Amino acid sequence: MTERVDFYVLKSSAAAQRRAFACRLIEKAYLKDLNIVIVNDTPADAQALDDLLWTFNERSFIPHKVCAAGQSFDPATPVHLVLESTDILEADLLVNLAPRLPAQLQHCARVAEIVDADEERRRLGRERFKAYRDLKLTLETHQIDETANV
């Protein structure tokens, strides 16, 4: 059952900033031994985040796997990048980088929504916020300065 949804609102509309923040958030969760699923919008988005997770911090290592549609999760891998959240069995944290509400919320303890300054992504983020509120989930909003730590 989902306990909480955190909205991280970025000042920048740059996709690179959104992905960099996602990497810092994922690293923090990984260091707490959490199982993490990242829902991406497109295969190109998943590939870009996959590449960045290997290189964003030269002092860290985040074992992760890109899972294609229908591909099973590897229980030994703590971080999975997916396009759809329908195959999630269980996750401590779901990081939603897609414009739609993730499915299978009941299998995720927490959800992190990263919303940047792009007008369309903000509008869709507001819609997801309303949907989570309608589901009576606990919501937290964090205004993020991209240079600050998570």
C-alpha positions in Angstrom: 0.0 0.0 0.0 1.3 3.4 -0.9 2.1 5.4 2.2 3.1 8.7 0.6 3.7 10.6 -2.6 6.4 13.2 -2.8 6.4 15.8 -5.6 9.8 17.3 -6.4 9.2 20.5 -8.3 12.3 21.8 -10.2 12.8 25.3 -11.4 14.4 24.2 -14.7 12.7 22.8 -17.7 15.8 21.0 -19.0 15.5 17.3 -19.3 19.1 16.9 -18.2 18.3 18.7 -14.9 15.3 16.4 -14.4 17.4 13.3 -15.0 20.3 14.5 -12.8 17.9 15.1 -9.9 16.4 11.7 -10.5 19.9 10.1 -10.2 20.6 11.9 -6.9 17.2 10.8 -5.5 17.8 7.2 -6.7 21.3 7.1 -5.3 19.9 8.3 -1.9 17.2 5.6 -1.9 19.7 2.9 -3.1 22.1 3.8 -0.2 19.1 3.1 2.2 18.8 -0.4 0.7 15.5 0.3 -1.0 14.1 -1.5 -4.0 13.5 1.2 -6.7 11.5 1.2 -9.9 11.8 4.2 -12.3 8.9 4.6 -14.8 10.1 6.3 -18.0 8.0 7.8 -20.7 9.9 6.5 -23.8 12.7 3.9 -24.5 15.0 6.9 -25.3 14.3 8.4 -21.9 15.0 5.0 -20.2 18.3 4.7 -22.2 19.3 8.3 -21.3 18.7 7.7 -17.6 20.5 4.3 -17.8 23.6 6.0 -19.3 23.5 8.7 -16.7 23.2 6.3 -13.8 26.6 4.8 -14.8 28.3 8.2 -15.0 26.6 10.9 -13.0 28.8 10.5 -9.9 32.3 9.0 -10.3 32.3 7.9 -6.6 29.0 5.9 -6.7 27.7 2.7 -8.2 24.0 2.1 -8.6 23.4 -1.5 -9.9 20.4 -1.2 -12.2 18.6 -2.9 -15.1 16.4 -1.6 -18.0 13.4 -4.0 -18.2 11.7 -4.2 -21.6 8.0 -4.9 -21.8 7.1 -8.2 -20.3 10.7 -8.8 -19.0 10.9 -10.1 -15.5 12.5 -8.2 -12.6 15.8 -9.5 -11.3 15.4 -9.8 -7.5 19.2 -9.3 -7.1 19.1 -5.9 -8.8 17.8 -3.1 -6.6 17.0 -0.6 -9.3 14.8 -1.2 -12.4 14.0 1.1 -15.3 10.7 0.4 -17.0 8.2 2.0 -19.4 5.1 0.7 -17.7 4.5 0.1 -14.1 2.0 -2.8 -14.7 4.6 -5.5 -14.0 5.7 -4.3 -10.6 5.5 -6.9 -8.0 6.8 -4.8 -5.1 8.9 -1.7 -4.7 10.0 0.5 -1.8 10.1 3.5 -4.1 8.6 4.2 -7.5 10.1 7.2 -9.2 7.7 8.4 -11.9 9.3 10.2 -14.8 6.3 9.5 -17.1 3.4 12.0 -17.7 0.8 9.5 -16.6 -0.3 8.1 -13.2 1.6 4.9 -12.6 -0.4 1.7 -12.4 0.0 -0.8 -9.5 0.4 1.8 -6.9 -0.6 -0.6 -4.2 2.7 -2.5 -4.8 4.8 0.6 -4.0 5.4 2.0 -0.5 6.3 5.5 -1.7 6.1 7.4 -5.0 8.4 10.2 -6.1 7.1 12.5 -8.9 9.7 14.7 -10.5 8.1 17.7 -12.2 10.1 20.3 -14.0 9.2 23.8 -15.2 8.0 22.8 -18.7 4.4 24.0 -18.9 2.9 20.8 -20.3 4.7 18.6 -17.7 3.6 21.0 -14.9 0.0 20.7 -16.1 0.2 16.9 -16.2 1.9 16.9 -12.8 -1.1 18.9 -11.4 -3.4 16.3 -12.8 -1.5 13.5 -11.2 -1.5 15.5 -7.9 -5.3 15.7 -8.0 -5.5 12.0 -8.8 -3.4 11.0 -5.9 -5.4 13.4 -3.6 -8.6 11.7 -4.9 -7.0 8.4 -3.8 -6.6 9.9 -0.4 -2.8 9.4 -0.4 -0.5 11.6 1.8 1.1 14.2 -0.4 4.3 16.2 0.1 5.6 18.9 -2.2 9.3 20.0 -2.3 10.5 23.0 -4.2 14.0 22.0 -5.5 17.0 24.1 -6.3 18.9 21.9 -8.7 22.2 22.7 -7.0 20.9 21.6 -3.6 21.3 18.0 -2.2 18.2 15.8 -2.2 
